[in-house]
């Protein structure tokens, strides 16, 4: 009974003082330990504490974040292969893709945009001379990261704003429309994606974007229920839609 009461008390304190929570979790770990710290080592102890500090929803958020990041990387690869003219790296497309996903998340935004949304806007700017794929992927990645509060792993003390997730999903819909409809002065798509004419119909981009939208919408609904807040549904005409704040 003491252990149960201790855990319940830790949950009540989590939003008041995260240090109290971690202290209680350490105490719980010591009291219930089947192995001594000397037997397990610091790495195993750290993993145990991380597990204790997660709820089921935190694990769901982790999974959703990892999946959408994987889709963004796939999107970068597909867009560069479809639009090789935008890759200026001597090493070719693999180098262009690698430059978008550095080991450390210190990737500077290009000089023409100050945040993710402005990068997306710059990618479709009529007179843009820079790598449009780079601008678009950096923009999407920054926008998605902002919707997760720039975290890649989530714990019991973390909060995710359901409205940011929802808004990012609507912005992805706007991106899909722009990819299909934005054209240069010659009438050609600014960035080529789906192929809807000819012998081969390629709708793989549409499916990939659909998965990304579904991930953000699903987690937004989960977080809205968890936080007991209503989502503000925003309806825009895609032809004149503006990117929503994230």
Secondary structure, 3 states (H helix, E strand, C coil): CHHHHHHHHHHHHCCCCHHHHHHHHHHHHHHHCCCCHHHHHHHHHHHHHHHHCCCHHHHHHHHHHHHHHHHHHHHHHHHHHHCHHHCCCCCCHHHHHHHHCCCCCCCCCCCCCCCHHHHHHHHCCCCCCCCHHHHHHHHHHHHHHHHCCCCCCCCCCCCCCHHHHHHHHHHHHHHHHHHHHCECCCCCECCCCCECCCCCCECHHHHHHHHHHHHHHHHHHHHHHHHCCCCCCCCCCHHHCCCCCC
